[in-house]
Amino acid sequence: MNETQNTQPTEDVQPAVKSRAYRTIIAAPMAGGPSSPELVDAVAAHGGLGFLAAGYKTPEAVEKELDDVAQRARQRGAEPFYGLNLFVPQPSPSGEDRDRAAAYRDELAKDYERFGVVEPELNWTTDDQWEGKLAVIRRRLDQREQRGEGHADGNNHAENVSVPDVLSFTFGLPPEALVDEFQSRGIEVWATVATTHAAQIAADRGVAAIVVQGPEAGGHRATTTPDEEPGSESLMSLVQAVSDLFANTDASTRPAIIAAGGIATPDHVGEALRRGADAVAAGTIFAATNEAGTNEPYKQALISATADDTVITRAYSGRPARGRRNAFIDAHPDAPSVYPAVNGLTSPIRKAATKQRETDCMSLWAGQSVEYASGGTAGSVVDLLLQSR
């Protein structure tokens, strides 16, 4: 695909479902660094849809990335086309949960000592600056509308006021009022789910697309609460089940189905589409690409990994997440399901380990198809996956 092509979706691209923003190949949002503006724009330049990841960032940092990705698109003569992923606020931890988190901090004492870092205070904040990040989007929408630019022409990026084409949510479902608010102002809302039950609720709330995440996925599972144990039903089986939910739904109201988890080859893409998915989202193979913001030790750990190297752990964050097995995971098999408090407790360890290139204590999130992560450009990954057509 020509690098200067305008990648805005058109009315005749996806006529069969509610969503108009999805593309066959999507770069899944990856919090913590990999989902850089450079990666997001590179995916769009090859006909895909990339996502910025707002998780763990300040509202100010999110706003800078919105401007960055828009500027990159305009520099190559295209309209910006991208999504933004946000974390849904988590339940406040109970007294018992707080005691479990405190005990885990004691368990981590040797790790703090090893890296010479200060033992952190327990932090019970659970909203990931949710309101501040939503305020950034609302303010930018207001600015666009005040200039008379609206969204009737499908342009979310007029002048320099760029807003995402899609807002996706994970760690819970977006409230119906939020879905209505943003979709009425021209931004599609997507939900990430790990069960058919959550998929049905998301559809009832009116989302334009449902990202169906299987257990093969790298990084955190899309469970709706921190202590929920993720299911083991394979991605393809789950996609088929979610597709069956909407088999008799009118096309104008049926949400698009995005298959996510272990997608790394044209065969994976083809299988997902045959099972009822409209598109696929890949993460790990994009995390290893040149444009990804993945730090170098992490990137090399992905490229050198084999099919049997990943496990699901709560050791780093308290939420179930799949990553490359290492000494830290093995040393902490019983981490409490207290997110995001546990994530805060391990943060100084992970940062120090990254600085010292000690991968045995880094959170090396990776999916079951990590063996296919070989580096190269993001565009080459999109082109490869599109060979399924």
C-alpha positions in Angstrom: 0.0 0.0 0.0 1.2 3.5 -0.8 2.5 5.2 2.3 0.6 8.4 1.5 -2.8 6.8 1.1 -5.6 8.3 3.1 -6.6 5.6 5.5 -9.9 7.0 6.7 -12.6 4.3 6.5 -15.2 4.7 3.8 -18.8 3.7 3.7 -18.3 0.7 1.4 -15.4 -0.9 3.3 -17.4 -2.6 6.1 -21.1 -2.6 5.2 -22.3 -5.6 7.2 -21.9 -4.5 10.8 -22.4 -1.5 13.1 -18.7 -0.4 13.1 -17.3 1.6 10.3 -13.8 2.1 11.9 -12.5 -1.4 12.1 -9.9 -2.8 9.7 -9.1 -6.4 9.1 -5.8 -6.1 10.8 -5.6 -4.2 14.1 -2.5 -3.6 16.3 -3.8 -4.3 19.8 -3.2 -1.7 22.5 -0.2 -2.6 24.7 0.2 -0.4 27.8 3.7 0.2 29.2 5.5 1.3 26.1 5.0 -0.9 23.0 2.0 1.0 21.5 4.0 4.1 20.4 2.6 6.7 18.1 5.2 5.6 15.5 3.8 2.0 15.6 0.2 3.2 15.5 0.8 5.4 12.4 2.9 2.7 10.7 0.0 0.2 11.0 -2.4 2.8 9.6 -0.1 3.5 6.7 -0.5 -0.1 5.6 -4.2 -0.2 5.9 -4.6 -1.4 9.5 -5.8 0.2 12.6 -3.4 0.9 15.5 -4.3 1.8 19.1 -2.6 4.1 21.5 -2.6 2.8 25.1 -3.7 5.3 27.7 -3.1 2.8 30.6 -0.7 4.0 33.3 -0.2 7.4 31.5 -1.1 10.8 32.8 -3.8 12.7 30.9 -1.1 15.1 29.7 1.0 12.3 28.3 -2.1 10.9 26.5 -2.8 14.3 24.9 0.8 14.5 23.6 0.5 11.1 22.0 -2.8 12.1 20.3 -1.0 15.1 18.8 2.1 13.0 17.9 0.2 10.3 16.0 -1.9 12.9 14.1 1.2 14.8 13.1 2.9 11.7 11.8 -0.1 10.9 9.6 -0.2 14.4 8.2 3.5 14.4 7.4 2.9 11.5 5.0 -0.1 13.2 3.5 -2.8 11.2 5.2 -5.6 11.9 7.6 -4.9 10.4 11.1 -6.7 7.1 11.8 -6.3 5.5 15.1 -7.8 4.3 18.3 -7.2 4.9 22.0 -7.6 2.3 24.8 -8.5 3.1 28.4 -8.7 1.1 31.6 -12.1 1.0 33.3 -11.9 2.0 37.0 -11.5 -0.9 39.3 -13.4 -1.9 42.5 -12.0 -0.4 45.7 -10.1 -3.1 47.6 -11.6 -4.6 50.7 -9.9 -4.6 54.1 -8.9 -8.2 53.5 -7.5 -7.3 50.1 -5.5 -4.5 51.7 -4.0 -7.0 54.2 -3.1 -9.4 51.4 -1.4 -6.6 49.4 0.6 -5.5 52.5 1.7 -9.1 53.0 2.8 -9.3 49.4 4.9 -6.2 49.9 6.7 -8.0 52.7 7.3 -10.9 50.4 8.9 -8.6 47.9 11.4 -7.3 50.4 14.3 -9.3 48.9 13.5 -8.0 45.5 13.6 -4.4 46.7 16.9 -5.1 48.4 18.4 -6.8 45.3 17.8 -3.7 43.1 18.4 -1.1 45.8 15.0 0.5 45.5 12.8 2.0 48.2 9.9 -0.1 49.3 6.8 1.8 48.0 3.8 3.0 49.9 0.6 1.0 49.3 -1.6 3.0 46.9 -5.3 2.2 46.8 -6.2 4.5 43.9 -8.1 2.4 41.3 -9.2 4.8 38.5 -6.0 5.2 36.4 -6.9 8.9 36.1 -10.0 7.9 34.3 -11.8 11.2 34.5 -8.8 13.2 33.5 -8.3 11.1 30.3 -12.0 11.3 29.4 -11.8 15.1 29.9 -9.0 15.3 27.3 -11.2 13.7 24.7 -14.2 15.8 25.6 -12.2 19.0 25.5 -10.9 18.1 22.1 -14.4 17.3 20.8 -15.6 20.6 22.2 -12.8 22.5 20.4 -13.6 20.7 17.1 -17.3 21.4 17.4 -16.8 25.1 18.4 -14.9 25.5 15.1 -17.9 24.2 13.3 -16.1 21.1 12.2 -18.5 18.5 13.7 -18.4 14.9 12.7 -21.1 14.8 10.0 -18.4 14.4 7.3 -16.7 11.6 9.2 -13.6 13.8 9.9 -12.4 13.4 13.5 -9.1 15.3 12.7 -9.9 18.6 11.1 -7.3 21.4 11.6 -5.1 20.3 14.5 -7.8 19.1 16.8 -7.5 15.3 16.4 -9.6 12.9 18.4 -9.5 9.1 18.2 -11.7 7.3 15.7 -12.3 4.6 18.3 -12.2 4.5 22.1 -11.8 0.9 23.4 -12.1 -0.2 27.0 -10.7 -3.0 29.0 -10.7 -4.3 32.6 -14.5 -3.8 32.6 -17.3 -2.6 30.3 -17.9 1.1 29.5 -21.1 2.5 31.0 -24.0 2.8 28.6 -24.1 6.6 29.1 -20.5 6.8 28.0 -21.1 4.7 24.9 -24.0 6.9 23.9 -22.1 10.1 24.6 -19.1 9.4 22.5 -20.8 7.6 19.7 -23.3 10.5 19.3 -20.2 12.7 18.9 -18.6 10.6 16.2 -16.2 8.3 18.1 -16.9 4.6 18.0 -16.8 2.8 21.4 -15.5 -0.8 21.6 -15.5 -3.2 24.6 -12.9 -5.9 25.3 -14.4 -9.1 26.7 -13.2 -12.6 27.7 -16.6 -14.3 28.0 -19.9 -14.6 26.0 -21.7 -13.1 29.0 -19.7 -10.0 28.9 -20.1 -9.8 25.1 -23.8 -9.8 25.4 -23.8 -7.1 28.0 -21.5 -5.0 25.9 -23.8 -5.4 22.9 -26.8 -4.4 24.9 -25.0 -1.2 25.9 -24.7 -0.4 22.2 -20.9 -0.7 21.5 -19.9 -0.6 17.8 -17.4 -3.5 18.2 -16.5 -6.3 20.7 -12.9 -7.3 21.0 -13.1 -11.0 22.0 -9.9 -12.0 23.8 -8.9 -15.6 24.2 -6.5 -17.2 26.8 -3.7 -17.2 24.2 -3.4 -13.4 24.4 -0.2 -11.8 25.8 -0.5 -9.3 28.6 -3.5 -8.9 30.9 -6.7 -10.8 30.4 -9.9 -8.8 29.9 -11.6 -10.0 33.0 -14.2 -7.5 34.3 -12.8 -7.7 37.9 -9.3 -8.3 39.3 -10.2 -11.5 41.1 -12.1 -13.2 38.3 -10.4 -16.3 37.1 -10.1 -16.2 33.3 -11.6 -19.0 31.3 -9.6 -21.5 29.3 -11.9 -21.7 26.2 -9.8 -21.2 23.1 -10.0 -18.0 21.1 -11.5 -19.6 18.1 -14.2 -21.4 20.1 -15.0 -18.2 22.0 -15.2 -16.2 18.7 -17.6 -18.8 17.3 -19.8 -18.6 20.4 -19.9 -14.8 20.4 -20.7 -14.8 16.6 -23.6 -17.2 17.3 -25.0 -14.7 19.8 -25.6 -12.2 17.0 -26.4 -14.6 14.2 -29.9 -13.2 13.9 -29.1 -9.6 14.6 -29.8 -6.9 12.0 -26.6 -5.7 10.3 -27.2 -2.1 11.3 -27.1 -3.0 15.0 -24.7 -6.0 15.1 -21.4 -5.1 16.7 -18.2 -6.0 14.8 -16.4 -9.0 16.3 -12.6 -8.6 16.7 -10.6 -11.7 17.5 -7.6 -11.2 19.8 -5.2 -13.6 21.3 -2.3 -15.5 19.7 -2.9 -14.1 16.2 0.4 -14.2 14.4 0.0 -15.9 11.0 -2.3 -15.7 7.9 -3.7 -19.0 8.9 -4.7 -17.6 12.3 -6.4 -14.7 10.6 -8.2 -16.9 8.2 -9.5 -19.2 10.9 -10.8 -16.3 13.0 -12.7 -14.9 10.0 -14.2 -18.3 9.2 -15.3 -18.6 12.9 -17.3 -15.3 12.6 -14.8 -12.6 13.4 -14.8 -9.4 11.2 -11.2 -8.6 12.0 -8.3 -9.6 14.2 -6.1 -7.8 16.7 -2.5 -8.9 17.2 -0.2 -7.7 19.9 3.0 -9.7 20.5 4.2 -9.7 16.9 3.8 -5.9 16.7 5.5 -5.4 20.1 8.7 -6.9 18.5 8.7 -4.6 15.5 11.1 -1.7 14.8 8.4 1.0 15.4 7.2 -0.4 18.7 8.2 1.5 21.9 9.2 -1.8 23.5 12.5 -1.6 25.3 15.3 -3.5 23.8 15.8 -6.3 26.4 12.0 -7.0 26.2 12.1 -7.0 22.4 14.9 -9.4 22.3 13.2 -11.7 24.9 10.2 -11.8 22.5 12.3 -12.6 19.5 14.2 -15.4 21.2 11.1 -17.0 22.9 9.7 -20.4 21.9 6.1 -21.6 21.9 6.3 -23.1 25.4 7.9 -20.1 27.2 4.7 -18.3 28.3 2.6 -18.7 31.5 -0.2 -16.8 33.1 0.7 -15.0 36.3 -0.6 -12.5 38.8 2.9 -11.8 40.2 3.5 -8.4 38.6 0.1 -6.7 38.8 -2.4 -8.8 40.7 -4.4 -9.4 37.5 -4.0 -12.5 35.4 -1.6 -11.8 32.6 0.4 -14.0 30.1 4.1 -13.4 29.8 7.4 -15.1 29.2 8.2 -17.2 32.2 11.1 -15.9 34.3 12.6 -16.2 37.8 10.3 -13.5 39.3 7.1 -15.3 38.1 8.4 -18.6 39.6 9.3 -16.9 42.9 5.8 -15.4 43.4 3.2 -18.0 42.4 0.6 -16.8 44.9 0.4 -13.1 44.4 -2.9 -11.6 45.6 -5.6 -10.5 43.1 -5.4 -6.9 44.3 -5.1 -4.7 41.2 -3.7 -2.1 40.7 -2.1 -2.0 44.2 0.2 -5.0 43.4 1.2 -3.3 40.1 2.3 -0.3 42.2 4.3 -2.6 44.5 6.3 -4.2 41.7 6.7 -1.0 39.6 10.1 0.0 41.2 11.4 -3.6 40.7 10.4 -3.7 37.1 11.8 -0.3 36.3 15.2 -1.1 38.0 15.3 -4.5 36.3 14.7 -2.9 32.9 17.4 -0.3 33.5 19.8 -3.0 34.4 18.6 -5.3 31.6 17.7 -8.0 34.1 15.0 -9.8 32.2 14.5 -12.3 35.0 12.5 -9.6 36.9 10.9 -7.8 33.9 7.3 -8.2 33.0 7.7 -9.7 29.5 4.1 -9.8 28.3 3.8 -12.2 25.4 1.1 -14.3 23.8 1.2 -18.1 23.1 2.3 -17.4 19.5 5.4 -15.5 20.6 7.5 -17.8 18.5 6.4 -15.9 15.4 7.7 -12.6 16.8 10.7 -11.9 14.6 11.0 -8.1 14.5 11.1 -6.2 11.2 8.7 -3.4 10.3 5.1 -3.1 11.4 4.1 -2.7 7.8 5.5 -6.0 6.9 3.5 -7.6 9.7 0.3 -6.1 8.4 1.1 -7.2 4.9 1.8 -10.7 6.1 -1.4 -11.1 8.0 -3.4 -9.7 5.1 -2.2 -12.7 3.0 -5.1 -14.6 4.6 -7.5 -12.9 2.2 
